[in-house]
Amino acid sequence: MRLASTLMIQGTSSHVGKSVLVTGLCRVFARRGLKVAPFKAQNMAPNSYITVDGGELGNAQAIQAQGALTEPLVEMNPILLKPVTDTAAEVIVMGKSLGRLTAKEYQEFKGQMGLSVVKEALDRLREQFDLLIIEGAGSPAEVNLRAEDIVNMTVAHLADAPVLLVGDIDPGGVFAYIVGTLELLTPEERARIKGLIINKFRGDIDLLKPGLDELEKITGVPVMGVVPYLSLDIPEEDSVSTIPAAPGDVEIGIIYLPHISNFTDFDPLRRITGVKLRYIRPGQPLGRLDALIIPGSKNIAADLSLLQTSKDAIKSLGAPVVGIGEGYAMLAREVLDQGEKIPGLGLIDGAVELFPLPPRRSSARIVGSNEWLAGIEGLVVEGYQVQGMRGQNDPFCLIGEEAEGAAAPGVWGTSLHGLFDNEQVGLAFINYLRRRKGLEPVSHILQEDPYDALADALERALDMEAISRLVGGGS
């Protein structure tokens, strides 16, 4: 059996743009007729995606799969770490939760079976696809982590993958980052680096060219492209979007909790004409908003305690307040979490009880009578749940015959993530906010495909002929 070819993208540090470059390269090669899959052995991120069979993987790999025009599979991210505290995380292995592990406990797990899990997932994908675009994590030059590595050069060796090393020029120092990274690699690791990419460049590339020539001379590694600073509607891996918010007719605030999770829930709203999203940390002034959203959390007790500093401001906002995921529970007078009673914000009467629920994709029928739901009552929508929640208020929707969420004047909430991926729901919400301001409704979400736009940009910026040769694809 012929195994898939491989190409790996590693970075000089975190946040150099590896995830977005993998997404774009997946689309480039998918458009050339190859069956492409992304792969990241271990990911640490607060966002996850639920597959059709209830498996959980990093949202970044689900986005990359969308770029590759293929269905997300748990094998694309066999180990996902979802931070809960500074020293513990929920550990997801091949789509299933092992529960909360401390850093020491995870190291023990990784030492016992981490690499075998990664190898099994990698082998499965290589049997199913023509090409794997593999993403590293952080930097391969963290010499203190080399012996325990299961995500950078160890994976490159397992997959026999040529590596492209990416540096971010935007903050400065990119030449030193690249040279320093190469100097800290072993000879065997350095031999895997087949090309360099400069990312997030602003300015006249002719002024950069002398530096590129010197870089090639010093390292002996060719520069395979300079990618401009791109502002595309593609979510970041593990941080809120850095795309500058455009002026909007409707401004929505999102509370940026310290343990925020699934913040990509709100990305579809940015694609509706006239919408501006603004992230606000607990305790900061809310300002003038047309609506406020409280997102999910991986540590509801800690985040809700901190959010109490904003309780009075939220109650007196005079605009609709929405809770998604654990944010819905925070709206209640009280949260019941495994026997613990946690004071809530009191915007919804009664308590919301949290209970374990295996991650699942869910179909829900909207039944709430809230004013903003006008025109979509009875609509069946798709989403996913990662935490069970039970309340006693008028429900927002029905999942099967089970009442879910809450809908009351000026406030509503649901445990259903991915709600705004349903275009009719997002438009109904935004048009309700527009009506409150006396504005005309909008009728569509911006339809430009950001994945094709990204692929087009990479085709222009990179030496795709040389990169294609690396993976055996010719030109």
N, C-alpha and C positions, 0 to 999 in steps of 0.2 A: 504494500500500500504506500502510495506517495504521500508524504506528510506536507503540510502547508509550509510555504516559505515564511520567513520571519524578518521583521525589521523592528528595532527597538529605539525608542526616544528616551534619552536620559537628560538630566539638567544639571547645571552647575549649582543649583540650590532649589528650594521650593519656590513656587509662584513665578517660574520663568515662562510659563505658558505651555508646558508639556501636554496637558489634557486637551487643550484646544487644538494644538498641532496634530495630535493623534486623531482627533475628530475629523479634522480637515483632510488628513492623508487617507483615512478610511473612505471618505467620500471620493477623493481623487481616484483611488484604485477601484472602488466599486463602480464608478462611472466608466472605467475601462473594461468592465465585464468580469472582474474577479469577484469571487465570493470571499468577502473580507470580514474579519472579526477583530475587535479590540481585546486587549488582555492587560490586566494589572494584578499582580500576584497578591499584594496586600495594600489595602487602601484605608486611610483614616479620614473619616468625613462624617458630618452630622446628617447628611442627606442619603436616603436610600431609595431604591426602586423595587417594587414588588412585581415579580414575574407572574405569568398567567397561572402557574401551578403553586403560587404562594412562596416562592423562594425570594430571598432578599440579597441584593447586590448594591454596590455603590452607584449613586445616581450618575456620576461622571461616566461610568462604563455603559450605563443605559443610554446616555446621550451619545456616546461614541458609537454604540450599536445603531442608533438612529442615523448617524452620519454614514455608517457602513451599509445602510439599507437592509438591516437584518434584525431579527428578534433578539432582545436581551436574554442572555443565559447566565445562570449563576457561575458557570465555569469562567466567564469573562472577568470575574473578581472573586476568586475562591475564598479570600479572607478579608472581611470588612470589620474595622474597628470604629465603633460609634462612641466617642468620648462621653462619659457621664460626669466624672470629676477630673481633677488634674492628675490623679493617680490611678484611675480605673476607667474601663470602657466595656460596653457590651460587645462581645465577640461573636461575629457571624461567620460560620464556616460552611462553605458550599450551600449557602442560602438559609441555613438554620442557626438559630441562636444557641450559643453555649452558656448564655447568661453573662453576668457582670464579672469580669476578672480584673484583679489588680495587675499592675505592670509586672510584678514578680511572677504571678500566676500565668500571665500570658507568655512570658519568657520561657517558663517551664513547658507550656503547651507547644510553643514554637520549636523548642529544642527536641521535643519528642516526636512530633508529627507534622510540623509546619511545612517542611520542604516536600514531604510526600504528598500532602494535599495539593500544593502548588503544581507538582509534577503531574499528578493525575489529571488535574484540570487542563493543564497545558497540552497534555497528550490527547485528551478528548477533542479539544478544539482543533488541533493540527490534523486530526483524522477527518474532520467535517468541513474544513475551509481550505481555500487556496492560499490565503495570506493572512498572517496575524501581525497587527501593528501593536507592539508591546510598549507599555508605559512604565518607566521607573518611578521612584519616589524620592523626593528630596534630592540628595546628591550621592553619586557612587563613591565620593572621596571622603566619606565619614569613616576614617580609619578605625575608630573605636567600635564601629558596628560591623566591620567587615566579616568577622568570624560568625556572626549571627544573621548575615544577609540572606533574605529569601525574596528580594524584590528588585534588586539592581543587577550587578554583574553575575551573581549566581544564576539568575533567570536567563541572562544573556548566554551564559555557557550552556545551560540546559536546552535552550532553544536554538543554539548555534546561530545567534542573531547578530548581524552587523548593527552597530550602534551609531546613532547621530546624537551628538552632544549639543544641547541648546543653552545659550546664555541670553539673559535679559539685559539689553543695553540701556533701558529707560532710566534706571537709578544710577547709572555710571559704574565704571570699573569692570566692564564685561571682559576686556582682554586679560586682566589679572585673574578673574574668576576662571576663565577657560584654561589659561596656562597653569594656574595653581591646581585645578582639578586634574589635569593630565599628569602633572608632576607627582601627585599623590596616588596615582593608580599603579598597580604592579605592571611589569612588562606584558604579562598575558592579558590583563584587563585593557591596557592602553592599545594593544594590537586590535582590539575589537572596535575601537573608535575609528570609523571610516569617513566621517564628515562632521563639520561644524555648522551650526545655524545660529545666526544672530537674530534675536526676536525683539519685537516692539520698538522698531527704529522710527524716529521722527527726524525729518530733515533731508538734506541733499546727500544722496548716496555717494556722489563723486568725492565729497569731503571725507567720507569714511574709507574709501578704497585704499589709501596708503596704509591705514591701520590693518586692513584685511590682508594685504600683501605681506606685511610684517608678521602677522599672526601665522600665516601659512609657513613663512620662512622659519619661525621659531619652533613651531610644533610639528611641521611636516605633515599636517592634516589639512585637506582641502576645505575651504569654506563653500558650503553647498547652497548658500542663499542668505539673504537678509530680508526678513519679513517685516513689513511696516506695522506700526501700531494700528490695530484693527478695532473698530467699535461695531461688533456684530452681536445680534441678539442670541447668544449662546451662553447658557449659564456657566458660571465658574464652578470648579470642583468643590471647594470647601470654604468659600467665603461669598458674601453677598455680592451681587453684580457690581463691577466697577465702571459700568457704562454710565456716563454722566446723565442725570435725569434731565429730560427736556422740559421746558415750560409746559404746563398743562392746564386745561380747563378744570380738571378734577385732580385734587391732591390727596393721596392716601398715605397715612403714616403706618409704619410697621414697627412694632416694638422689637428692638434688637436685643434679645435675651442673651445672657452669657452662655447658656447651654442650648441655644436655638437649634432646632432641627427642622429638616424639610422646608427650608426657606425658599426652595425653588417652586413651592406651591404658588407663589405670587408672580413668577416670571411672565405667565401669559397675560396678566393685566397690563404689563408694560407695552404690549404689542397692540393695545387698543388705542385708537386715535384720541389724543387729548388727555392721557393719563400720566400723572407723575407720581412715582413712589418715593417716599422719604423714610429712611431708617432712623429710629429714635431710641436712644438708650434709656433704660429705666432711670427716672429722676430728672431727665432733661425736659425742658419746656416742650409741650406738644405743639404750640403755635396754632395757627388756623388750619384746620384739616376738614376735608369733606367726609372722611371716614377713618377709622383706626382699626388695624388688624393686630391681634395677638397670636403669634405663631406657636408651633409645637415646641416642646422642650424635652431634653433628655434628663433633666433634673428638676422636676416640677416644684419640689419643696424649696430648693435654693432660689430658683428664678421667681417663684411667686412671693417669697419673702422680700426679695429685692424690689419687686414690682409694687409692693405696698406703698412705696414712696411716691408712686404716681397715681394711687387709687383715687384721691379726691379730684385730681385733674382729669382723669378718665371719666369719672362720673359726671363732671360738669362740662364735658366737652361740647355737648349739644350736637353731636354728629353720630351716625351709626357706628357701633362697635361690634367687631366680628372676631370670633375665636375659632381657630382651626387646630385640630389635634388637641394636644394638652392645653392650648390656648382656650379652647371651649370650656374645659374643666375649670380653668382659672376664673372664668366669668361668674361661676356659681358663688353662693354665700359660703360654701364649705366644700372642700375636696376630701374624699375618703380614699386613702391610698394604703392598702394592706394594713388596715386597722388604725392607721395614723389619720388624725383629723387636722387638716391644714386650712386656715382661714383663706377664703377666696376674696374676690373683688366685690362680690355682692350685687352684680348687675343682673344676675338671674336668681330667682328665688330657689331655696332649697339647696340640696347637695348634689354633686356629681361623683359617682363612685368609679374608681379605676379598677380594672380587673384584667388578668392576663388574656391575651388573644393572639393566636398565631397570625403572623402577617398574612394578609389575604387581599386579593382584588375583589371589589364588591360593586354590585349594581344597586342603585338606590332610586326610589321614586320620591320626588319632592312633594311634600304635603303641607308644609308650613303656610300660614296665612299672612305672614309678614308682607308689608306693602311692597317691598322690593322684589318679592317673588311674583308679582302680578304678571300673568302671561306665561309662566313656566310651571304653575302647579300641575302636578301629574307627570312632568317630564322625568324620564328615566336617564340617570347619569351614571358615569363610571368613575371609580376612584379606588383608593386602597386604604386599609386600616392597619396600624401597627400596635394599637393600644385599645383595649375595650373600655367603653365609658357608658355609664348608666345614670340617667337623670329622671326627674319626675315632671318636667315641663312639657308644654306643647311641643311636639317633635318637629324637627326640621325636615326629616325624610323618613321613609320606611325602607329597611333593608330586609327583604323578604316580608315577613309580617312584624318584624321587630322595630319598634319606635326608636329613632336615633336623633340625637342632637336637640336643639332648642331653638324656637323662633318666637320672639316677642317684639313688641314695638321698640324700635331703636337698637335692638341687640339680637344677634343670632350666633349659633355655634354648631359645630359638627366635628366628629372624630374622623371624618372622611378627608383624606389627603388627595391632592390632584383634582380638586373640585373645579378649579378655574381652567383646567385643560379642556373642559366642556365649554365650547364657545358660547352657547346660548346662556349659560349661567353667568359667565363673565360679562357679557353684554347686558343682561338683565340688571346686574348689580350696578354697572357703570351708568347705565341709562337712568336708573333710579336716582343715583347721585346727581346726574345732570338735570333731571326734572326738578329736584330740590333747589337747584340754582337757577331755574328758568331757562336752561339751555336745551337746544334741540338734541334729540337722540342721535347716536351714531349706529351704523348698521353693519359694520364689518371689522374684523381684526386684520391688521396689516399682514399680507399674505406672502411677502418676499421670503423665499427659502434661505435662511441664514447659512445652512450647510453647503449649499451650492455656491453662495457668495464667498464663503471661507475657502472652499476648494478652488474657486477661480483665482482668489488672491494668492494661494500657495502655488498654483500652476505658474503664475507670473513671477513669483519671488524666488522659487527654488529651482535648482537644477534637477528637474524631474527625470531627465534622461539618465543622469548619473545615479539617482536614487533607484530608478527602475532596474538598472543593471545590478545594484546590490541585492535585490530580491529576485533576480533571475527573470525580470519581466521585459528585458530589452528596452526599447525606447517608446 
